[in-house]
Amino acid sequence: MSDYPLVSIVIPLYNGSNYVAQAIDCALCQTYKNIEVIVVNDGSTDGGAGGDICRSYGDKIRYFEKENGGCSSALNYGIRQAYGKFISWLSHDDLYDENKIEVQISLYGKYNLDQNTTLISHTGRLIDQNGSHIYRPTNTKSGLLDSYRMFEHLLFKDGFNGCGLLIPKYFFDSGLFFCEDMCFVLDWNLWQKMALKGAKVYVEKTALVSNRVHAQQVTVRQADRHAPELRQSCKELFELLKNQGDTRFILLLYYYCCARQPELSREIEAYLKQNNIRVNPAQKVKYIAKKRIIQMLKRIYHTLRSFGRGR
């Protein structure tokens, strides 16, 4: 294995002509040089403005256009075109620190991590449409999570910053891709599936990405899709776990659903009883309380942010 494997940076673009040049520039300016930059124009309706910007980079990037199918579809398209050993996602309105890829690749050697099965996760800082910093509290701890702890972390602590990840292409080559009818939990859903396939993740608390918050984001304009997508994802995970038969993972999903998806929790509970799988009452209470406290803190944070914007 080369110490400097090729990394494919995939940038999905949709009506992002006001930001995409900044995204491409920060990808091309990485201190780690063995990269390819792939931009996928997902049927933008901006009169060709985004495409003109991308074509101006010539052969510095690989540029593709496709019919609109959403972010998941554009990411999947770009990943299928990628030649890299690793995939790094960069949204067209976000930014990488210049050493993002170099730092992440170095961690594989530093901690002797498996390059096929270990994801690298860094956090991100929030910026507004003008690039100004937005405060967001973080309590991420560094360290390696095995597949069980990765699954637990995603359910009860937080997701991983999609653009802050470095992902072995092994998982995509094995058939895992983003769910193309999701726009909210597409990443959370896929990371869970990777955990079920044996993925591990090395988590670093330092931020190497700037995530932009603005009114034109799909997650802002279509916020009503979050709840149904979450239900869909949990039901899909339950079906996968029934086939996989790993009791530990099913119990984690059950505890999560008790706090967030009560209807599905009753279905899982019936399955557990039918298969004589014992529920630990103390663990159930602990996990439900943990999830509800985190949700309460998130609501307080977003309420304070909304109050601050309204002043």
C-alpha distance (Angstrom), angle and dihedral (degrees) to the residues before:
residue distance angle dihedral
M1 . . .
S2 3.80 . .
D3 3.79 117.4 .
Y4 3.80 86.6 -135.2
P5 3.82 106.4 46.7
L6 3.78 120.2 -179.5
V7 3.81 113.7 -93.3
S8 3.81 119.7 -157.6
I9 3.81 114.1 -149.5
V10 3.81 108.2 -158.4
I11 3.82 118.1 -159.9
P12 3.83 116.0 -171.9
L13 3.82 109.7 -156.2
Y14 3.79 128.7 -160.1
N15 3.81 120.4 161.0
G16 3.78 90.1 -32.4
S17 3.79 102.6 131.2
N18 3.81 90.7 129.8
Y19 3.83 92.7 60.9
V20 3.80 110.4 18.4
A21 3.82 96.8 88.7
Q22 3.82 89.6 57.9
A23 3.81 90.2 50.6
I24 3.81 93.2 49.0
D25 3.80 92.2 45.8
C26 3.80 93.9 52.5
A27 3.81 89.6 48.3
L28 3.80 92.9 50.4
C29 3.81 91.9 45.5
Q30 3.80 95.0 58.8
T31 3.80 114.0 136.0
Y32 3.81 86.6 -135.2
K33 3.79 102.8 77.8
N34 3.81 105.9 -169.8
I35 3.79 94.4 88.0
E36 3.77 140.6 118.3
V37 3.81 121.2 -153.0
I38 3.80 115.9 -145.0
V39 3.80 119.7 -170.8
V40 3.82 118.4 -169.1
N41 3.80 115.6 -165.3
D42 3.79 103.6 -151.7
G43 3.81 99.2 -154.6
S44 3.80 97.1 -65.9
T45 3.82 116.7 -163.0
D46 3.79 96.2 -152.5
G47 3.80 97.7 111.9
G48 3.80 92.3 -98.7
A49 3.81 95.1 -60.1
G50 3.80 95.1 128.4
G51 3.78 92.9 44.5
D52 3.81 92.2 51.2
I53 3.79 90.2 53.7
C54 3.79 92.4 49.4
R55 3.80 94.4 46.9
S56 3.81 89.5 52.1
Y57 3.83 87.9 70.6
G58 3.81 90.6 63.8
D59 3.80 114.4 -169.6
K60 3.81 93.0 -10.6
I61 3.79 86.5 91.1
R62 3.80 137.4 24.8
Y63 3.80 107.9 -120.3
F64 3.81 126.2 -164.4
E65 3.79 134.4 177.1
K66 3.81 126.2 -155.0
E67 3.78 140.8 163.5
N68 3.78 115.1 -80.7
G69 3.78 112.7 -84.3
G70 3.79 104.1 145.5
C71 3.79 134.2 -97.9
S72 3.81 94.5 -62.6
S73 3.79 91.2 53.3
A74 3.80 92.3 49.0
L75 3.80 92.4 48.1
N76 3.80 92.1 49.1
Y77 3.80 90.6 48.6
G78 3.81 91.7 51.2
I79 3.80 93.3 45.8
R80 3.80 90.6 52.5
Q81 3.82 88.8 54.6
A82 3.81 93.5 47.5
Y83 3.79 123.5 111.2
G84 3.80 96.1 -172.5
K85 3.79 130.2 114.3
F86 3.81 86.4 -135.5
I87 3.79 135.1 36.7
S88 3.79 123.4 -142.7
W89 3.81 118.8 -174.4
L90 3.81 119.9 -147.1
S91 3.81 119.0 -179.8
H92 3.81 113.3 -138.6
D93 3.82 91.0 -114.8
D94 3.83 97.9 44.9
L95 3.80 132.6 81.5
Y96 3.80 136.8 -139.7
D97 3.79 124.1 -143.6
E98 3.80 106.2 -115.7
N99 3.83 92.6 -110.4
K100 3.82 96.6 45.5
I101 3.80 97.6 113.3
E102 3.82 95.4 36.4
V103 3.81 92.7 54.3
Q104 3.79 92.9 47.2
I105 3.80 95.8 47.8
S106 3.82 90.0 48.4
L107 3.82 91.2 58.0
Y108 3.81 91.7 66.2
G109 3.79 90.9 63.3
K110 3.79 96.0 35.3
Y111 3.82 93.9 56.4
N112 3.83 98.6 24.5
L113 3.81 91.9 -118.0
D114 3.80 123.9 178.5
Q115 3.81 106.6 -104.7
N116 3.81 93.0 -153.6
T117 3.80 101.0 49.7
T118 3.83 107.4 24.3
L119 3.78 123.9 87.2
I120 3.81 120.2 -159.5
S121 3.81 115.4 -138.1
H122 3.79 127.9 -165.4
T123 3.77 126.5 174.1
G124 3.80 127.0 -119.6
R125 3.77 137.4 -136.0
L126 3.81 121.8 -131.6
I127 3.80 122.4 -118.5
D128 3.79 130.7 178.9
Q129 3.80 127.6 -125.6
N130 3.81 89.9 -79.2
G131 3.79 95.1 48.5
S132 3.82 96.4 -103.7
H133 3.79 117.1 145.2
I134 3.83 119.8 -101.9
Y135 3.79 116.5 -158.0
R136 3.81 116.2 -118.2
P137 3.83 123.8 168.1
T138 3.81 116.6 -127.1
N139 3.78 132.3 -174.9
T140 3.79 101.3 177.5
K141 3.80 116.2 152.8
S142 3.79 123.4 -151.7
G143 3.78 122.4 -119.2
L144 3.79 147.7 90.1
L145 3.80 118.6 -67.5
D146 3.79 119.0 -162.5
S147 3.80 118.9 -141.8
Y148 3.83 93.9 -86.3
R149 3.82 93.4 49.0
M150 3.78 90.2 44.0
F151 3.82 90.1 54.6
E152 3.81 90.6 46.4
H153 3.81 92.2 48.1
L154 3.79 92.3 52.7
L155 3.79 92.1 49.7
F156 3.79 101.9 42.1
K157 3.78 109.3 20.2
D158 3.78 114.8 28.4
G159 3.76 144.6 -60.5
F160 3.78 122.8 -95.7
N161 3.78 120.9 -101.7
G162 3.81 101.5 -100.6
C163 3.80 93.9 -149.1
G164 3.80 89.8 42.9
L165 3.81 92.3 62.9
L166 3.78 132.3 94.4
I167 3.81 107.5 -157.6
P168 3.81 128.4 -165.8
K169 3.80 108.8 -122.0
Y170 3.80 86.1 -136.5
F171 3.80 90.0 89.2
F172 3.80 93.6 53.5
D173 3.80 91.3 44.7
S174 3.81 87.2 54.4
G175 3.81 90.5 58.7
L176 3.81 105.9 -92.6
F177 3.82 116.6 132.5
F178 3.79 139.4 155.9
C179 3.81 115.1 -76.5
E180 3.81 102.8 -108.4
D181 3.80 97.5 -149.1
M182 3.81 92.3 58.9
C183 3.79 127.2 85.9
F184 3.81 101.0 163.8
V185 3.81 110.1 39.9
L186 3.81 97.9 21.6
D187 3.81 91.7 119.3
W188 3.84 97.2 40.5
N189 3.81 88.6 50.5
L190 3.81 93.7 50.6
W191 3.82 96.1 45.1
Q192 3.82 88.5 53.0
K193 3.80 90.8 52.6
M194 3.80 89.9 49.1
A195 3.81 89.6 53.0
L196 3.80 89.3 52.8
K197 3.81 87.9 52.0
G198 3.80 91.6 55.4
A199 3.80 102.3 -90.7
K200 3.78 120.9 158.7
V201 3.79 125.6 -163.1
Y202 3.77 131.4 -149.7
V203 3.80 106.6 -149.4
E204 3.81 121.4 -154.0
K205 3.79 119.2 -171.2
T206 3.82 95.2 -149.0
A207 3.81 118.5 100.7
L208 3.81 117.7 -122.1
V209 3.82 98.0 163.1
S210 3.80 135.8 62.9
N211 3.80 111.7 -146.4
R212 3.79 113.9 -158.1
V213 3.81 120.7 -140.4
H214 3.81 117.4 -157.1
A215 3.79 140.3 145.4
Q216 3.82 96.6 -104.3
Q217 3.80 96.1 63.6
V218 3.80 115.8 117.2
T219 3.80 89.7 -128.5
V220 3.80 88.1 59.1
R221 3.81 98.2 41.2
Q222 3.82 95.8 43.0
A223 3.82 102.1 34.2
D224 3.82 90.6 140.8
R225 3.82 89.3 72.7
H226 3.80 93.9 65.9
A227 3.82 99.1 81.8
P228 3.84 97.6 46.7
E229 3.81 91.4 45.1
L230 3.79 90.0 51.5
R231 3.82 90.4 52.5
Q232 3.80 90.8 47.1
S233 3.80 92.0 50.2
C234 3.82 93.9 48.8
K235 3.81 92.1 49.2
E236 3.80 90.4 49.2
L237 3.81 91.2 50.0
F238 3.80 90.6 49.6
E239 3.81 91.7 53.8
L240 3.81 90.7 48.9
L241 3.79 91.5 48.8
K242 3.80 93.2 49.6
N243 3.80 88.6 57.0
Q244 3.80 92.4 43.3
G245 3.79 93.2 47.1
D246 3.82 98.4 -153.1
T247 3.81 104.3 151.8
R248 3.82 94.5 -162.6
F249 3.80 93.3 59.2
I250 3.81 93.6 43.7
L251 3.80 90.7 53.4
L252 3.80 91.2 50.8
L253 3.80 90.8 52.0
Y254 3.81 89.7 46.9
Y255 3.82 92.6 53.4
Y256 3.80 89.9 47.7
C257 3.80 92.9 49.8
C258 3.81 90.9 49.4
A259 3.80 86.5 63.5
R260 3.81 100.6 35.0
Q261 3.83 111.1 14.9
P262 3.84 109.0 33.7
E263 3.81 94.9 170.4
L264 3.79 92.8 55.0
S265 3.83 90.9 41.6
R266 3.82 88.9 63.3
E267 3.80 90.3 51.9
I268 3.80 91.1 50.0
E269 3.79 91.2 46.1
A270 3.79 90.3 55.8
Y271 3.81 89.3 50.7
L272 3.80 91.1 50.2
K273 3.81 92.3 51.4
Q274 3.79 92.0 46.2
N275 3.81 90.2 53.2
N276 3.82 95.7 41.1
I277 3.80 92.7 -117.4
R278 3.79 109.9 160.4
V279 3.81 120.3 -132.9
N280 3.80 116.6 -146.2
P281 3.84 104.1 -135.9
A282 3.81 93.8 -157.0
Q283 3.80 92.3 51.1
K284 3.79 90.5 46.8
V285 3.81 91.7 54.2
K286 3.82 91.6 44.9
Y287 3.80 95.0 51.5
I288 3.81 94.6 43.6
A289 3.81 91.1 50.1
K290 3.81 91.5 47.1
K291 3.80 92.8 52.1
R292 3.79 94.6 45.3
I293 3.80 92.9 48.9
I294 3.80 90.9 51.1
Q295 3.81 91.2 48.8
M296 3.81 90.4 49.3
L297 3.81 91.8 51.2
K298 3.81 90.5 48.8
R299 3.81 91.0 51.7
I300 3.80 90.7 50.4
Y301 3.81 91.0 49.6
H302 3.81 93.8 49.7
T303 3.82 91.3 44.6
L304 3.80 90.7 53.4
R305 3.82 90.6 47.0
S306 3.82 90.8 51.3
F307 3.80 90.3 47.9
G308 3.79 90.5 50.7
R309 3.83 92.5 50.9
G310 3.79 91.0 49.1
R311 3.76 95.4 54.6
